[in-house]
Amino acid sequence: MSPVLAGRYQIERELGKGGFGLTYLAQDLHLPGYPLCVVKQLKPQFKSPKQLKTAQRLFETEAKALQKLGKYPQIPQLLAYFTEEGEFYLVQEYIQGHELSQEIHPGQPWSEEQVIQLLQDILTPLKFLHDHQVIHRDIKPNNLMRRKPDQTLVLIDFGAVKQHLSELTQLGEKNQRTVRVGTPGYMPSEQAVGQPKFCSDIYAVGMIAIEALTGKPALSLPADPETLEIIWQPFATHSSPRLREVLQNMIRYHFNSRYVSAQEALEEVNRLQTSTVPTPAMDRVQLKPESTQVINKAHLKPAQLESLKSTLLSVPQPYQGSLSKFSFEVVTVNAWGKIIQQENREAQYFQEDLGEGIVLDMVAIPGGDFLMGSPEGEGSDDEKPQHLVTVPPFYMGKFLITQAQWRRVASFPQVNISLESNPSYFKGENLPVEQVSWYDCEEFCARLSRYTGNTYRLPSEAEWEYACRAGTTTPFHFGETLTTDLANYDGNYSDIDDPEGKNRAKTTSVGSFPPNGFGLYDMHGNLWEWCADHWHDRYDRAPADGSIWLDSDEWTRRVIRGGSWFLTYSIFRRSADRNHRNAGDRYCTFGLRIVHPVVPDLNQ
């Protein structure tokens, strides 16, 4: 019988071994279905109990750091860590899929578009690492897994952890050797002498991209004998000069000539797509009387008025029909997930008829003031400073947009870009639509607005958080914690203080869980929801009126909110939690919920 570690993890087979220890595939016997996991074993040798005690402390520090990193969706989660018989163990999420090395083949060069997407897929999680002051140290095709369910790349096997944990084995030695982690072909010169930097990771990513672009293995590419620069551009003549320039700046021999971080490299890569991103068209329309009144109050000169009136889009109009009421129950839980309060409430809404028996429920959200973000001691720095925002009334979708609604609107005439009618990975008429980009969502809103005569758009980030909180100030609108009876997320592995629960491993039908105080469903979990705003690292200078916060740089990443079915840790499901993605990203964890403004959006 296979050995069982910690009375829980049954070893199935060895995955690999090296100077840093052994890696096993195992089953977790304490969970239903005995799911697979990865167990990494470090086998240090100590000469005294004092060394062992110090090593245990360092081990726990490194494990906790890895646990924080694993909260990111493209980094494996750390499920557990323990010591047994003087040996250290890390238990990590098993990534079902294949290595990137199975996609890159000699003599089969990739297209420029494929390489740009690859760079974005790798640099995005790498930016998260660098933002947390972590250097990976061993990025290579074998350490990038293409996850089977959503086809995203996952960054595995941190060289940083290898280096720090391997140093435990040297505690007390008079002549400690320099631990060098990395792989020839992807490891730059400074890392080879034990001095890795953030730009060392950039070098590795650049070499992977060059290997894909040229169809030449990284180790086979020659170097200039004088400058020591890698010679690769003659093998990539099918690519643009701009892409070649970006890649060359990633792999410069001297580290001070490279991009300094993943963020800088990612910004340059995103600019490569500038010419391919569709620009929304501006229609000429007949101004409504209300629109003319707004223009006349703008104190413009006569010539400006005439020019504006001839080209301006109609000012968005509020819904003019009658409202209906619906009743619902709001629940509140304590810190252990026990329901401590149940309250019956009512809200107003209207239905937008999309035809073919498909309707859209829009709930009236009253205006008001709220504190946006998290107080000191809670959440991350991007949720600071907490600040007062006054939000005008608006209507918000009662549910996430369903696949039936998406398919119907996708059949309406195109405004700017084409839409796939059935893009979702998980199929079902009443399941929320996913695998839609921010651009797709903008097109959805444009088509819906044109068809109905009412204005629809993505919510501002402030509108989203205000609607999610529904008057609450707790981490979740349900209270102090969240359970899988209240929302759809991976409850198999919880935070220390959170109750464990189910992992449905897929989206659930809209309306499957209790709503919040405004009568909105699935504000926590199920799918990340796109917002209209550009991403900002902090709330300094954020609008105080609930409006959409935009940058002059159109290619800045866009905000997503709410968490998804795939997430485990509750920190990513809180009302205040913020995240961001490239506007063109499509994953089976991304969806949308739309709003209809009551007050005209003069900036739209």
C-alpha positions in Angstrom: 0.0 0.0 0.0 1.2 3.5 -0.8 2.5 5.5 2.2 0.2 8.1 3.8 1.7 11.4 5.0 0.2 13.3 8.0 -2.5 10.6 8.1 -4.1 12.2 5.1 -2.1 12.4 1.9 -1.7 9.0 0.2 1.3 9.0 -2.2 0.4 7.8 -5.7 3.6 8.3 -7.6 6.8 10.3 -7.8 6.6 13.4 -10.1 10.2 14.5 -9.9 13.3 14.8 -7.7 16.4 16.9 -7.5 18.8 18.6 -5.2 16.0 20.3 -3.4 13.9 17.2 -2.5 11.2 15.1 -4.0 7.8 15.9 -5.5 4.8 13.4 -5.4 1.3 13.1 -6.8 -1.0 12.3 -3.9 -4.6 11.9 -2.9 -6.3 13.8 -0.1 -8.1 11.1 1.9 -10.0 13.6 4.0 -12.0 15.1 1.1 -14.8 13.5 -0.8 -13.6 11.8 -4.0 -10.0 11.8 -2.8 -8.9 14.7 -5.0 -5.4 14.8 -6.3 -2.8 17.2 -4.9 1.0 17.7 -5.2 3.2 17.0 -2.2 6.7 18.5 -2.1 9.2 17.0 0.4 12.4 18.7 1.6 14.9 16.5 3.2 17.3 18.7 5.3 20.1 17.3 7.5 20.6 19.0 10.8 23.2 18.5 13.4 21.4 19.9 16.5 17.9 20.5 17.9 18.6 24.2 17.8 19.2 24.1 14.0 16.0 22.1 13.6 14.0 24.7 15.6 15.4 27.6 13.5 14.7 25.7 10.3 11.1 25.0 11.3 10.6 28.7 11.9 12.0 29.6 8.5 10.0 26.9 6.9 6.8 28.3 8.3 7.7 31.8 7.2 8.3 30.6 3.6 5.1 28.5 3.6 3.0 31.4 4.7 4.5 33.6 2.0 3.7 30.9 -0.5 0.2 30.6 0.9 -0.4 34.3 0.2 0.9 34.0 -3.4 -1.4 31.0 -4.0 -4.5 33.2 -3.6 -3.8 34.4 -7.1 -5.8 32.4 -9.7 -2.7 31.7 -11.9 -0.6 30.4 -9.1 -1.2 27.0 -7.4 -2.8 27.3 -4.0 -0.9 26.0 -1.0 -3.3 23.6 0.7 -1.2 22.7 3.7 2.3 22.5 5.2 3.7 20.3 7.9 6.7 18.5 9.3 6.9 14.8 9.8 9.9 12.8 11.1 12.2 15.8 10.7 11.2 16.4 7.1 9.3 19.3 5.7 6.3 19.0 3.4 4.3 21.4 1.2 0.9 20.4 -0.2 -0.2 22.3 -3.2 -3.1 22.3 -5.6 -2.8 19.8 -8.5 -3.1 21.6 -11.8 -4.9 19.4 -14.3 -3.6 20.2 -17.8 -0.3 20.1 -19.7 3.0 21.9 -19.7 3.6 24.7 -22.1 6.6 22.7 -23.4 4.0 20.5 -25.2 2.8 23.4 -27.3 6.2 24.8 -28.4 7.9 22.6 -31.0 11.2 23.0 -32.9 10.6 24.1 -36.5 7.0 25.2 -35.8 7.1 29.0 -35.2 4.1 30.7 -33.7 2.3 33.7 -35.2 2.9 37.2 -33.8 -0.7 37.3 -32.4 -0.1 34.0 -30.5 3.2 35.2 -29.1 1.7 38.5 -27.9 -1.1 36.5 -26.1 1.6 34.2 -24.6 3.5 37.1 -23.2 0.4 38.6 -21.7 -0.6 35.2 -20.2 2.8 34.9 -18.5 3.5 38.5 -17.5 0.2 38.9 -15.8 0.8 36.4 -13.0 4.4 37.4 -12.9 3.4 41.0 -12.3 1.5 39.8 -9.2 4.7 38.1 -8.0 6.8 41.2 -8.6 4.2 43.4 -6.9 4.7 41.2 -3.8 8.5 41.5 -4.1 9.0 37.9 -5.2 11.4 36.7 -8.0 10.4 33.4 -9.5 13.9 32.4 -10.6 12.9 29.4 -12.7 10.4 30.4 -15.4 10.6 27.9 -18.3 8.0 26.1 -20.5 8.1 23.1 -18.1 7.0 25.4 -15.2 4.0 26.8 -17.0 0.9 24.6 -17.0 -2.0 25.1 -19.3 -5.0 24.4 -17.0 -7.5 22.2 -18.7 -10.8 23.7 -17.5 -10.2 27.3 -18.6 -7.0 27.1 -20.8 -5.2 29.7 -18.6 -1.4 29.4 -17.9 -0.5 28.7 -14.3 3.0 29.5 -13.0 4.4 26.6 -10.9 7.5 25.4 -9.1 8.9 28.6 -7.6 12.6 28.8 -7.7 12.5 31.4 -4.9 10.9 28.8 -2.6 13.5 26.2 -3.7 16.3 28.5 -2.9 15.1 29.7 0.5 14.0 26.2 1.7 17.2 24.6 0.4 19.2 27.1 2.5 17.7 25.4 5.5 19.8 22.4 4.9 22.9 24.5 5.2 22.2 26.1 8.6 25.2 26.1 10.8 27.7 25.3 8.0 30.8 27.5 8.1 31.1 27.7 4.4 27.6 27.9 3.0 27.5 27.5 -0.8 25.6 29.9 -3.0 22.4 28.2 -4.1 21.8 28.8 -7.8 18.3 28.1 -9.1 17.5 28.3 -12.8 17.6 26.5 -16.1 20.2 27.1 -18.9 18.7 28.8 -21.9 16.2 30.8 -19.7 18.7 31.9 -17.0 20.5 35.2 -17.5 24.1 35.8 -16.6 23.5 37.6 -13.3 21.3 34.8 -12.1 24.0 32.2 -13.1 26.3 33.8 -10.5 23.7 33.8 -7.8 22.5 37.4 -8.1 18.9 37.1 -9.5 16.8 40.3 -10.0 13.3 41.0 -11.1 14.5 41.5 -14.7 16.0 38.0 -14.5 12.4 36.7 -14.7 11.8 39.1 -17.7 14.7 37.5 -19.5 13.2 34.0 -19.0 9.8 35.1 -20.3 11.5 36.8 -23.3 13.4 33.6 -24.2 10.2 31.5 -24.0 8.5 33.9 -26.4 11.5 33.9 -28.7 11.5 30.1 -28.7 7.9 30.1 -29.7 8.3 32.8 -32.3 11.3 31.3 -34.0 10.7 27.6 -33.6 14.3 27.4 -32.3 15.1 25.9 -28.8 16.4 28.5 -26.5 19.7 26.6 -25.9 20.3 26.3 -29.7 20.4 30.1 -30.3 23.9 31.5 -30.7 25.4 34.5 -28.9 27.4 37.4 -30.4 31.0 36.7 -29.3 31.6 40.4 -28.6 28.4 41.7 -27.1 27.2 38.3 -25.8 23.7 39.2 -27.0 21.5 36.3 -28.2 21.2 36.2 -32.0 17.6 35.3 -32.8 16.1 38.0 -35.0 17.1 36.5 -38.3 14.8 33.6 -37.5 11.8 35.8 -36.8 11.5 37.9 -40.0 7.7 37.1 -40.1 7.2 39.3 -37.1 6.9 43.0 -36.8 9.9 45.2 -35.9 8.0 46.5 -32.9 7.6 43.0 -31.4 11.2 42.2 -32.1 12.2 45.4 -30.3 10.1 44.5 -27.2 11.6 41.0 -27.1 15.1 42.2 -27.5 14.6 44.6 -24.5 13.5 41.7 -22.4 16.6 39.6 -23.1 19.4 42.1 -23.1 22.7 40.7 -21.8 23.2 43.5 -19.3 20.3 43.5 -16.8 20.2 47.3 -16.5 19.2 47.4 -20.2 16.1 45.2 -19.7 12.6 46.1 -18.5 12.9 46.4 -14.8 9.7 44.5 -13.9 6.8 42.5 -15.2 4.6 45.6 -15.1 6.9 47.6 -17.4 7.2 44.7 -19.8 3.4 44.0 -19.8 2.7 47.7 -20.5 4.9 47.5 -23.6 3.4 44.2 -24.7 -0.1 45.6 -24.3 0.8 48.6 -26.6 1.6 46.1 -29.3 -2.2 45.5 -29.7 -3.1 49.1 -30.1 -3.7 48.8 -33.8 -5.8 45.7 -33.5 -8.3 46.8 -30.8 -11.5 48.1 -32.3 -12.4 51.8 -31.7 -16.1 52.3 -30.9 -17.9 54.2 -33.6 -19.9 57.4 -33.0 -23.4 57.6 -34.5 -25.3 60.7 -35.6 -28.7 60.8 -34.0 -31.7 63.1 -33.5 -31.4 64.8 -30.2 -34.3 64.4 -27.8 -35.7 67.6 -26.1 -34.1 66.6 -22.8 -30.7 66.3 -24.4 -31.1 69.8 -25.9 -31.8 71.1 -22.4 -28.7 69.6 -21.1 -26.6 71.1 -23.9 -28.1 74.5 -23.4 -27.0 74.5 -19.7 -23.4 73.7 -20.7 -22.5 77.4 -21.4 -21.0 76.7 -24.8 -20.4 79.3 -27.5 -23.0 79.3 -30.3 -20.6 77.7 -32.8 -19.8 75.0 -30.3 -23.4 74.4 -29.6 -24.3 73.8 -33.3 -21.3 71.5 -33.8 -22.1 69.6 -30.7 -25.8 69.2 -31.5 -25.1 67.8 -35.0 -22.9 65.0 -33.8 -23.6 64.2 -30.1 -25.1 60.9 -29.1 -28.5 61.1 -27.4 -28.2 61.8 -23.7 -29.1 58.5 -21.9 -32.7 58.6 -20.8 -34.1 57.0 -17.6 -36.7 54.3 -17.9 -40.2 55.8 -18.4 -42.4 52.8 -17.8 -44.1 51.5 -14.6 -42.3 49.6 -11.9 -43.3 46.3 -10.2 -42.3 45.0 -6.8 -40.8 41.7 -5.8 -40.3 40.2 -2.3 -37.2 38.4 -1.0 -35.5 37.3 2.2 -32.2 38.7 3.4 -30.0 36.6 5.7 -27.2 37.6 8.0 -24.6 35.2 9.4 -22.1 35.4 12.2 -18.3 34.8 12.0 -18.9 31.0 12.0 -21.4 31.1 9.1 -24.5 30.5 11.3 -27.6 32.5 10.2 -28.4 34.9 13.0 -31.1 37.1 11.2 -33.6 36.6 8.5 -35.6 39.6 7.2 -38.3 40.0 4.5 -37.8 42.9 2.1 -39.2 44.4 -1.1 -37.6 46.1 -4.1 -38.9 47.7 -7.3 -37.9 46.6 -10.7 -38.8 46.7 -14.4 -38.5 44.1 -17.1 -36.9 44.7 -20.4 -38.5 42.5 -23.1 -35.7 41.2 -25.4 -38.1 39.1 -27.5 -38.5 35.4 -28.0 -39.8 35.1 -24.4 -36.5 36.4 -22.9 -36.6 39.3 -20.4 -34.1 41.2 -18.4 -34.9 42.2 -14.7 -33.5 45.6 -13.7 -33.7 46.4 -10.0 -34.1 50.0 -8.7 -31.1 50.9 -6.5 -31.7 53.9 -4.3 -29.0 56.6 -4.2 -27.0 57.3 -1.1 -23.7 57.7 0.6 -21.3 54.9 1.6 -17.7 54.3 2.6 -15.9 52.7 -0.4 -12.9 50.5 0.2 -11.5 48.9 3.4 -10.5 50.4 6.7 -6.9 50.1 8.0 -6.1 46.6 9.1 -8.5 45.0 6.6 -7.9 44.1 2.9 -5.0 45.1 0.7 -3.4 48.4 -0.1 -5.4 48.8 -3.4 -8.6 49.2 -1.3 -7.2 52.3 0.4 -7.9 54.9 1.4 -11.4 54.2 2.5 -13.4 57.2 1.3 -17.0 58.6 1.2 -18.8 58.3 -2.1 -22.2 59.7 -3.0 -24.0 57.4 -5.6 -27.0 58.6 -7.6 -29.9 56.2 -8.0 -29.7 53.7 -10.9 -31.0 50.3 -12.0 -28.9 47.2 -11.9 -29.4 43.7 -13.3 -31.0 41.4 -10.7 -28.8 38.6 -12.0 -25.7 38.1 -14.0 -26.4 38.1 -17.7 -27.5 34.6 -18.7 -26.5 32.7 -21.7 -30.0 32.9 -23.1 -29.9 36.7 -22.8 -26.5 36.9 -24.3 -27.5 34.8 -27.3 -30.5 36.9 -27.9 -28.6 40.3 -27.8 -25.8 38.8 -29.9 -28.4 38.3 -32.6 -29.1 42.1 -32.7 -27.3 44.1 -35.4 -23.6 44.7 -34.8 -22.6 48.2 -33.5 -18.8 47.9 -33.4 -17.5 44.4 -33.2 -18.9 40.9 -33.7 -20.1 38.7 -30.8 -20.0 35.0 -30.5 -23.5 33.8 -29.6 -22.5 31.0 -27.3 -19.0 31.6 -25.9 -19.4 29.9 -22.5 -17.4 26.9 -21.3 -20.2 25.7 -19.0 -23.4 25.4 -21.1 -26.9 26.2 -19.9 -29.7 28.7 -20.7 -30.0 30.0 -17.1 -26.3 29.8 -16.4 -24.4 33.1 -16.5 -22.5 33.8 -19.7 -18.7 33.6 -19.3 -15.6 33.7 -21.4 -16.5 37.2 -22.5 -14.0 40.1 -22.7 -14.6 43.7 -21.6 -14.9 44.6 -25.2 -17.5 41.9 -25.7 -19.5 43.3 -22.8 -19.3 46.9 -24.2 -20.7 45.6 -27.5 -23.4 43.7 -25.7 -24.5 47.0 -23.9 -24.3 48.9 -27.2 -26.6 46.5 -29.0 -29.0 46.3 -26.1 -29.2 50.1 -25.9 -29.9 50.5 -29.6 -32.6 47.7 -29.6 -34.5 49.0 -26.5 -34.0 52.7 -26.7 -32.8 52.7 -23.1 -29.1 53.1 -22.2 -27.3 50.2 -20.7 -23.6 50.0 -19.7 -21.3 48.2 -17.3 -21.4 49.6 -13.8 -18.8 51.9 -12.4 -16.6 50.3 -9.7 -18.3 52.6 -7.1 -21.8 51.6 -8.3 -20.8 47.9 -8.1 -19.5 48.1 -4.5 -22.4 50.3 -3.4 -24.9 47.8 -4.9 -23.0 44.8 -3.4 -22.9 46.2 0.1 -26.6 47.2 0.1 -26.1 49.3 3.2 -23.8 46.9 5.0 -20.3 47.6 6.3 -19.2 44.0 7.0 -16.7 42.2 4.8 -19.6 40.5 3.0 -23.2 41.7 2.5 -24.2 38.5 4.4 -22.1 39.5 7.4 -18.7 38.6 8.8 -18.1 35.5 6.6 -19.4 33.5 3.6 -20.5 29.9 3.3 -21.1 27.7 0.2 -24.8 27.7 1.2 -24.8 31.4 0.4 -22.5 31.7 -2.6 -20.8 29.6 -5.3 -17.0 29.3 -4.6 -14.5 26.6 -3.9 -15.2 25.8 -0.2 -13.0 22.8 0.0 -10.1 24.8 1.3 -10.9 27.8 3.4 -9.1 30.5 5.2 -8.2 29.7 8.8 -11.3 31.3 10.3 -13.7 30.4 7.5 -16.1 27.5 7.4 -15.3 24.8 4.9 -17.9 23.8 2.4 -18.6 22.5 -1.1 -16.7 22.9 -4.4 -19.2 22.8 -7.2 -16.3 23.4 -9.7 -18.5 25.2 -12.2 -21.0 28.1 -12.5 -24.4 27.8 -11.0 -27.8 29.0 -12.4 -28.5 32.6 -11.6 -30.7 33.1 -8.5 -29.5 29.9 -6.8 -28.5 31.6 -3.6 -30.0 34.3 -1.3 -29.9 37.9 -2.5 -28.5 40.9 -0.8 -30.4 43.8 0.8 -31.2 45.4 -2.6 -32.5 42.1 -4.1 -29.4 41.4 -6.2 -28.1 37.8 -6.6 -24.6 36.4 -6.9 -22.7 39.5 -5.9 -20.3 37.2 -4.1 -18.8 34.4 -6.2 -20.1 32.5 -9.3 -18.3 34.9 -11.7 -16.0 37.9 -11.7 -18.0 40.9 -13.0 -16.5 43.4 -15.4 -16.8 47.1 -14.5 -16.4 50.1 -16.7 -13.5 51.7 -14.9 -9.8 51.6 -15.7 -7.7 50.0 -13.0 -6.0 52.3 -10.4 -3.6 50.9 -7.8 -5.2 53.0 -5.0 -8.2 55.3 -4.4 -6.2 58.5 -4.2 -8.1 61.1 -6.3 -11.0 58.7 -7.0 -14.3 60.3 -8.0 -16.6 61.0 -5.0 -19.8 60.9 -7.1 -19.9 57.3 -8.1 -18.9 58.0 -11.7 -16.7 55.8 -14.0 -13.0 56.5 -13.3 -11.1 56.5 -16.6 -7.5 57.2 -17.6 -6.2 59.0 -20.6 -4.4 55.7 -21.6 -7.2 53.6 -23.2 -5.2 50.4 -22.8 -5.1 50.4 -19.0 -6.5 47.2 -17.6 -10.1 47.1 -16.5 -11.6 46.4 -13.1 -13.3 43.1 -12.2 -15.3 42.5 -9.0 -17.0 39.8 -6.9 -14.9 36.7 -7.1 -15.8 33.5 -8.9 -16.7 29.8 -8.6 -13.0 29.0 -8.8 -11.7 31.0 -5.9 -11.0 29.6 -2.5 -9.8 32.3 -0.1 -12.5 34.6 1.2 -10.3 37.7 0.8 -11.1 37.6 -2.9 -14.8 37.5 -2.4 -15.3 40.5 -0.1 -17.5 43.5 -1.0 -14.4 45.7 -1.1 -12.0 43.3 -2.9 -10.7 44.6 -6.3 -9.0 42.9 -9.2 -8.2 43.7 -12.8 -7.5 42.1 -16.1 -6.7 43.0 -19.7 -9.8 44.2 -21.5 -9.4 41.5 -24.1 -9.1 38.6 -21.7 -11.7 35.9 -21.8 -11.9 33.2 -19.1 -14.6 30.9 -17.8 -14.5 32.9 -14.5 -15.5 36.3 -16.2 -19.1 37.5 -16.7 -21.1 40.7 -16.5 -24.0 42.4 -14.8 -25.3 45.7 -16.4 -26.8 48.9 -15.2 -29.3 51.5 -16.5 -28.6 55.0 -15.3 -31.4 57.1 -13.9 -29.4 60.3 -14.0 -28.1 61.0 -17.6 -24.5 60.0 -18.1 -23.1 63.2 -19.6 -19.6 61.6 -20.0 -20.8 58.6 -22.0 
